[in-house]
């Protein structure tokens, strides 16, 4: 029987720090700046919520809200994992993949809008909030993968691991 792997205090700290950075970047920091005068892709600075609304408008569906919810859930799960002290993987990685999809969809949308008609072009650039969201997801994944300081076996206290008889 395999025991549940507990995480260290440093791993808990990384999980909480990553979750806080991700949550702050979702709601407060700007993610993308759109320039140009295309009505399909309005110029402005968009945070996580604004980027989600813009992608929903472009995709004509609630798909970006699912991605936004996943980012929010992965931050909340990171805090819960830090509180419980149990090891879990891939929430940070999935957050990074969702953020890459955000960027790719906005980049492709800008290129498609530019090809549809002549005139003013639209451009999308990444701002510090998006980079902070990626960094938060990286910290969440790093915290979930940080090795435990003491290997554990079920039913054996950590101080008695070296004294076990075969």
C-alpha positions in Angstrom: 0.0 0.0 0.0 1.4 3.4 -1.0 1.1 6.2 1.5 -0.2 9.6 0.6 2.7 11.9 -0.2 2.8 15.0 1.9 4.4 18.2 0.7 6.9 20.4 2.5 6.4 23.9 3.9 8.3 25.3 0.9 6.0 23.5 -1.5 3.0 24.9 0.4 4.4 28.4 0.1 5.0 28.0 -3.6 1.4 26.8 -4.1 -0.1 29.7 -2.2 2.2 32.3 -3.9 1.4 30.9 -7.3 -2.4 30.9 -6.6 -2.3 34.4 -5.3 -0.4 35.7 -8.3 -2.7 33.9 -10.7 -5.9 35.2 -9.0 -4.6 38.8 -8.9 -3.6 38.6 -12.5 -7.0 37.2 -13.5 -8.8 40.2 -12.1 -6.5 43.2 -11.8 -3.5 43.1 -14.2 -3.8 43.8 -17.9 -3.1 40.7 -20.1 -3.3 42.0 -23.6 -3.2 45.3 -25.5 -5.1 45.4 -28.8 -4.2 48.2 -31.2 -5.8 49.2 -34.4 -9.3 50.4 -35.5 -11.0 47.2 -36.4 -14.6 46.9 -35.0 -14.3 43.1 -34.8 -11.3 43.5 -32.4 -11.7 46.7 -30.4 -8.6 48.5 -29.4 -7.9 48.6 -25.7 -6.2 46.9 -22.7 -7.8 43.7 -21.5 -7.3 42.0 -18.2 -8.3 38.3 -17.6 -12.0 39.1 -17.5 -11.8 41.4 -20.5 -9.8 38.9 -22.5 -12.3 36.2 -21.8 -15.2 38.5 -22.9 -13.3 39.4 -26.0 -12.6 35.8 -26.9 -16.3 34.9 -26.2 -17.3 37.6 -28.7 -14.9 36.3 -31.3 -15.8 32.7 -30.8 -19.5 33.3 -30.5 -19.9 31.0 -27.5 -19.0 30.5 -23.8 -15.8 28.6 -24.5 -13.5 31.2 -23.0 -15.5 31.2 -19.8 -14.7 27.5 -19.4 -11.0 28.4 -19.7 -11.3 31.2 -17.2 -13.2 29.0 -14.8 -10.4 26.4 -15.1 -7.7 29.0 -14.3 -9.8 30.1 -11.3 -10.4 26.5 -10.1 -6.7 25.6 -10.5 -5.8 28.6 -8.2 -8.4 27.5 -5.6 -7.2 23.9 -5.8 -3.6 25.0 -5.2 -4.7 26.8 -2.0 -6.7 23.7 -0.9 -3.8 21.4 -1.6 -1.5 23.7 0.3 -3.9 23.7 3.2 -4.3 19.9 3.2 -0.7 19.2 2.5 -1.4 16.5 -0.1 0.5 16.2 -3.3 -1.2 16.7 -6.7 0.1 17.3 -10.2 -0.7 19.0 -13.4 -2.9 21.9 -12.2 -0.1 24.4 -13.0 0.6 22.7 -16.3 -3.0 22.8 -17.4 -3.1 26.5 -16.4 -0.1 27.2 -18.6 -1.8 25.3 -21.5 -5.0 27.3 -21.1 -3.0 30.6 -21.1 -1.2 29.5 -24.3 -4.6 28.9 -25.8 -5.7 32.4 -24.8 -2.7 33.9 -26.6 -3.0 31.8 -29.7 -6.7 32.5 -30.1 -6.2 36.2 -29.8 -3.2 36.1 -32.1 -5.0 34.1 -34.8 -8.1 36.3 -34.4 -6.0 39.4 -35.1 -4.5 37.8 -38.2 -7.9 36.7 -39.5 -9.4 40.2 -39.0 -6.4 41.7 -40.8 -6.9 39.4 -43.8 -10.6 40.0 -44.1 -10.4 43.7 -45.2 -7.9 46.3 -46.2 -7.4 49.4 -44.0 -6.3 49.6 -40.4 -4.8 46.5 -39.0 -5.3 45.1 -35.5 -2.4 43.9 -33.4 -2.2 42.0 -30.1 0.6 42.4 -27.6 1.2 40.6 -24.3 1.4 42.7 -21.1 2.8 42.0 -17.7 -0.5 40.5 -16.3 -0.4 37.7 -18.8 3.3 37.0 -17.9 2.3 37.1 -14.2 -0.5 34.5 -14.8 2.0 32.2 -16.5 4.4 32.7 -13.6 1.6 31.9 -11.1 0.8 28.7 -13.0 4.5 27.8 -13.1 4.8 28.4 -9.3 1.7 26.2 -8.7 3.2 23.4 -10.7 6.6 23.8 -9.0 5.0 23.7 -5.6 3.1 20.5 -6.4 6.3 18.8 -7.7 8.7 19.9 -5.0 10.0 16.7 -3.3 9.1 15.9 0.2 11.9 16.4 2.7 11.5 13.0 4.3 10.2 9.9 2.5 7.3 8.4 4.2 5.9 4.9 4.5 2.5 4.1 5.9 2.6 3.1 9.6 6.3 3.9 10.1 7.3 7.1 11.9 9.8 9.2 10.0 12.5 8.8 12.7 12.3 5.0 12.5 12.7 4.6 8.8 16.4 3.7 9.0 15.9 1.2 11.8 13.4 -1.0 10.0 14.1 -4.7 9.9 13.7 -6.7 6.8 
